[in-house]
Amino acid sequence: MKNNELNAQSKVLKKGEVLTTKNYNLFKFLPSNRDISQANYKKLLQSLGKRNVYGASTILVKQSVDGYYYIHEGQHRYMALKELNQPIDFIINPNLTEDDISLMNTASEVWKLKDFLKRYLDKGENESYNYINSLIKDYVTGVDGSSVRAMNFSDILYISTGWTSGVEKDFKNGTLNVTEEQYNKARTKCELLKGFLKEGILPLNINVRRYLQSILELTDKVNGWEELDTINLKNKIETYRVMIDYKNYGRTDMYKKLFVDVYNKGQKKRFIGVTTIGNDVEYFIVNKK
């Protein structure tokens, strides 16, 4: 080691120390902690049961006025170590806040979107999360997957915000902004999309998010589009699904072109017209007598 590297060691500061105990009753969870994931818990039981490397399982806590240590990071490790009757290594940080829980886990990508939802629902400071929770219950967790493919969490976020980029980051940071008007529109859109997610209609092995986005763009933006056209499109996708199966496109324009071709099959009096001006493509309903 070079002299300048040795001298640099004098700049290393001790900010805290790792404590250890087998008194598991000293620790408590916060309401804003995510729910225990059984899969994560069982994985830790296996790995820590084989070898518990010093420092690798350390948890981060803050001591409260009631004397207990509230776990801000590491609740799954705590549960696994307790089950294994192993000591708990922990660091006390008096400056921790409950907001740090989601911030730390955003950086480490440990938390899933549902964990962040629980976090901000518990805080109760942003109505947007109540709107998302309502949609999740009706179109994700409450859907019978045997007959209708449930949308996923991200689908709901994008549908609610009009496919806004960066929406997942805002969601995790607690800054999601969904108005009541957006929520009502999102519910209407989700109801419409359920019909396109039914077994026998949903094509095989496709980019489902782009599939859904393309359907919404057609139903929202095509000049002259009516409810009749939504029914026709759904029936045509079911009839000619083989044309869409395994088309895993990453762009909505490719799906829209495909949907136009499918919709127009056998349509002589009412079909979708297309006009291209430069890079702009416009779709419209054509009625012929």
C-alpha positions in Angstrom: 0.0 0.0 0.0 1.4 3.4 -1.0 2.1 6.1 1.7 -0.6 8.4 0.4 -3.1 5.6 0.7 -1.9 4.9 4.3 -2.3 8.6 5.1 -5.8 8.5 3.8 -6.7 6.1 6.5 -6.5 8.9 9.0 -9.6 10.4 7.3 -11.8 7.3 8.1 -14.3 8.2 10.8 -16.3 6.0 13.1 -20.0 7.0 12.8 -21.6 4.1 14.6 -21.1 0.6 15.9 -22.7 -2.7 15.4 -24.5 -4.0 18.5 -25.7 -7.5 19.0 -28.4 -9.2 21.1 -30.6 -12.3 21.4 -33.3 -10.4 23.2 -35.7 -10.3 20.3 -38.4 -8.5 22.3 -36.3 -5.3 22.1 -37.4 -4.8 18.5 -40.7 -3.7 17.0 -42.0 -3.0 13.5 -43.3 0.3 12.2 -46.8 0.5 10.6 -45.1 1.7 7.4 -42.9 -1.4 7.1 -43.9 -3.5 4.1 -45.8 -6.7 4.6 -43.6 -9.8 5.2 -42.9 -11.6 2.0 -43.0 -15.4 2.8 -40.8 -16.1 -0.3 -38.1 -13.6 0.9 -38.4 -14.9 4.5 -37.9 -18.5 3.5 -35.0 -17.6 1.2 -33.3 -15.8 4.1 -33.9 -18.8 6.4 -32.0 -21.0 4.0 -29.1 -18.7 3.4 -28.6 -17.5 7.0 -29.1 -21.0 8.3 -26.1 -22.1 6.2 -23.8 -19.2 7.1 -24.4 -15.8 8.8 -21.5 -13.6 7.7 -20.8 -10.8 10.2 -22.2 -7.5 8.9 -24.2 -9.0 6.1 -27.4 -9.4 8.1 -27.1 -6.1 10.1 -30.4 -4.3 10.5 -31.0 -0.6 10.9 -33.0 0.7 13.8 -34.0 3.8 15.7 -34.7 3.8 19.5 -38.0 5.3 20.5 -38.9 7.1 23.7 -40.6 3.8 24.8 -37.2 2.2 24.8 -37.9 -0.2 21.9 -35.8 -0.4 18.7 -38.0 0.2 15.7 -36.7 -1.6 12.6 -36.4 0.8 9.6 -34.5 -1.6 7.3 -34.0 -5.4 7.7 -37.3 -6.7 9.0 -37.0 -9.9 6.9 -33.5 -10.5 8.3 -34.8 -10.0 11.8 -37.6 -12.5 11.4 -35.2 -15.1 9.9 -32.6 -14.6 12.6 -35.2 -14.9 15.3 -36.5 -18.1 13.8 -33.0 -19.5 13.7 -32.3 -18.4 17.3 -29.3 -16.4 16.1 -28.2 -13.0 17.5 -29.5 -9.8 15.9 -26.7 -7.4 14.7 -28.0 -3.9 14.6 -27.0 -0.3 14.2 -28.8 2.6 15.9 -29.4 5.7 13.8 -31.2 8.4 15.8 -31.8 10.5 12.7 -34.0 8.0 10.8 -37.5 8.9 9.8 -40.3 6.7 8.4 -39.8 8.3 5.0 -36.3 6.8 5.0 -37.9 3.3 4.8 -39.2 3.7 1.3 -36.2 5.9 0.2 -33.7 3.2 1.2 -35.7 0.5 -0.5 -36.2 2.5 -3.6 -32.4 2.7 -4.0 -31.9 -1.0 -3.4 -35.0 -2.0 -5.4 -36.0 -4.4 -2.6 -39.5 -3.1 -2.4 -42.3 -3.9 -4.9 -44.9 -1.4 -6.0 -47.4 -2.9 -3.6 -45.1 -2.2 -0.7 -44.9 1.5 -1.7 -48.7 1.6 -2.0 -49.1 0.3 1.5 -46.5 2.9 2.8 -48.4 5.9 1.3 -51.8 4.5 2.2 -50.7 4.3 5.8 -49.5 7.9 5.7 -52.8 9.0 4.3 -51.4 12.3 2.8 -52.0 11.8 -0.9 -55.5 10.9 -2.3 -53.8 9.6 -5.5 -52.8 6.4 -3.7 -56.4 5.7 -2.6 -57.5 6.0 -6.3 -54.8 3.6 -7.4 -55.7 1.2 -4.5 -59.3 1.2 -5.7 -58.3 0.3 -9.2 -55.8 -2.3 -8.1 -58.6 -4.1 -6.1 -61.0 -4.2 -9.0 -58.6 -4.9 -11.9 -55.5 -6.6 -10.5 -56.1 -8.5 -7.3 -59.9 -8.9 -7.7 -59.9 -10.4 -11.2 -60.5 -14.1 -11.8 -57.4 -15.0 -13.7 -58.9 -18.2 -15.1 -61.2 -16.2 -17.5 -59.7 -12.7 -17.7 -56.0 -11.8 -17.5 -55.5 -9.4 -14.6 -53.8 -6.1 -15.4 -50.6 -5.6 -13.5 -49.7 -2.8 -11.1 -47.7 -0.9 -13.7 -50.6 -1.1 -16.2 -52.9 0.7 -13.7 -50.3 3.4 -13.1 -49.8 4.2 -16.7 -53.6 4.1 -17.6 -54.3 6.4 -14.7 -51.8 9.0 -15.8 -52.2 8.8 -19.5 -48.9 6.8 -20.0 -46.8 9.5 -18.4 -43.1 8.7 -18.4 -41.5 8.4 -15.0 -44.8 7.6 -13.3 -43.3 4.6 -11.3 -40.5 6.9 -9.9 -43.2 9.4 -8.8 -45.2 6.6 -7.3 -42.2 5.3 -5.3 -41.3 8.8 -4.1 -44.8 9.6 -2.8 -45.3 12.3 -5.4 -47.9 10.6 -7.6 -50.5 13.0 -8.9 -53.8 11.4 -10.0 -56.9 13.7 -10.1 -60.4 12.6 -9.5 -61.2 13.2 -13.1 -58.2 11.0 -14.2 -59.4 8.3 -11.7 -62.9 8.2 -13.2 -61.5 8.1 -16.7 -59.1 5.3 -15.7 -61.9 3.2 -14.3 -63.9 3.6 -17.6 -60.8 2.6 -19.6 -60.1 -0.4 -17.4 -63.7 -1.6 -17.8 -63.3 -1.3 -21.6 -59.9 -3.1 -21.6 -61.3 -6.1 -19.5 -63.1 -7.2 -22.7 -59.8 -7.4 -24.6 -58.1 -9.4 -21.8 -60.6 -12.3 -21.8 -59.4 -15.8 -22.5 -59.9 -16.5 -26.2 -59.5 -12.8 -27.2 -56.1 -11.9 -25.7 -53.5 -12.9 -28.2 -50.6 -15.1 -27.2 -47.1 -14.0 -26.3 -47.5 -10.3 -27.0 -46.4 -7.0 -25.3 -49.6 -6.6 -23.2 -48.9 -3.1 -22.2 -48.4 -1.9 -25.7 -51.5 -3.9 -26.8 -53.6 -2.2 -24.2 -52.2 1.3 -24.9 -52.9 0.8 -28.7 -56.5 -0.1 -28.0 -57.0 3.0 -25.9 -55.4 5.2 -28.5 -57.7 3.9 -31.1 -60.8 4.2 -29.0 -59.8 7.6 -27.7 -58.5 9.3 -30.8 -59.9 7.8 -34.0 -62.3 10.4 -35.5 -65.8 9.0 -35.6 -65.1 6.0 -33.3 -68.2 4.7 -31.5 -69.0 2.0 -29.1 -70.0 -0.2 -32.1 -66.4 0.0 -33.3 -65.1 -1.2 -29.9 -67.4 -4.2 -30.2 -66.3 -4.8 -33.8 -62.6 -4.6 -32.9 -63.0 -7.0 -30.0 -64.9 -9.5 -32.2 -62.3 -9.2 -35.0 -59.4 -9.7 -32.7 -61.1 -12.9 -31.4 -61.8 -14.1 -35.0 -58.4 -13.2 -36.4 -56.3 -13.6 -33.3 -53.8 -15.8 -35.2 -52.7 -12.7 -37.0 -51.7 -11.1 -33.7 -50.4 -14.1 -31.7 -46.6 -13.8 -31.0 -46.4 -10.2 -32.3 -44.4 -8.9 -29.4 -44.0 -5.4 -30.6 -42.4 -2.6 -28.5 -44.2 0.2 -30.3 -47.9 1.1 -30.3 -47.9 2.2 -33.9 -47.2 -1.4 -35.0 -50.1 -2.7 -33.0 -52.4 0.0 -34.3 -51.5 -0.9 -37.9 -52.2 -4.5 -37.1 -55.5 -3.7 -35.5 -56.6 -1.6 -38.5 -55.9 -4.6 -40.8 -57.8 -6.9 -38.6 -60.7 -4.5 -38.1 -61.1 -3.9 -41.8 -61.3 -7.6 -42.8 -64.6 -8.0 -44.6 -65.7 -4.5 -43.7 -67.2 -2.9 -46.9 -69.5 -0.2 -45.4 -67.7 0.8 -42.2 -64.0 0.6 -41.9 -60.9 2.5 -40.5 -59.3 4.8 -42.9 -55.6 6.0 -42.6 -54.0 9.2 -43.7 -50.2 9.7 -43.5 -48.7 13.2 -43.6 -45.0 13.1 -43.1 -44.5 11.2 -39.9 -48.0 11.8 -38.6 -50.6 9.1 -39.0 -54.3 9.8 -38.6 -57.0 7.2 -38.3 -60.7 7.8 -38.9 -63.9 5.9 -39.4 -65.3 5.7 -43.0 -69.0 5.1 -43.6 -70.1 4.0 -47.1 -73.7 3.7 -48.1 
